[in-house]
Amino acid sequence: MNFERKIALDCPYCKKTIFQPARWFKQAYFTCPHCQKGLAEGQFARLLADLEQAEDACIDALLQDSGKSGCCSKAGGCGKS
C-alpha cells in the first residue's frame, strides 16, 4: 500500500484550505482548486521546509524516547533490562 502524506495549506489569494499531498505543492506551477488562480512552488517553499523540519524533529524525538519505557526497560512494567 502506497501511503502519501497529505497536508493542508491556505491559498494566499482566496485563503481557502488546500488539502493535497506534499508533493503537489512542490510543482513548478499549479492552480488553486478553489479560486483557480495560479500558484508556484516558491509561494509554499518556506512553509513546506518548516513542516518537514518539524516532522523530522518529531521523528528524532520519538526515536530518542524509544527504549525508555515499555516492558524491556527498567522503567517498564516488568523491570527487566
Residue, then its C-alpha position, 0 to 999 in steps of 0.5 A: m500500500n502506497f501511503e502519501r502524506k497529505i497536508a493542508l495549506d491556505c491559498p494566499y489569494c482566496k485563503k481557502t484550505i488546500f488539502q493535497p499531498a506534499r508533493w503537489f505543492k512542490q510543482a513548478y506551477f499549479t492552480c488553486p482548486h478553489c479560486q483557480k488562480g495560479l500558484a508556484e512552488g516558491q509561494f509554499a517553499r518556506l512553509l513546506a521546509d518548516l513542516e518537514q523540519a518539524e516532522d523530522a524533529c518529531i521523528d528524532a524525538l520519538l526515536q530518542d524516547s524509544g527504549k525508555s519505557g515499555c516492558c524491556s526497560k527498567a522503567g517498564g512494567c516488568g523491570k527487566s533490562 
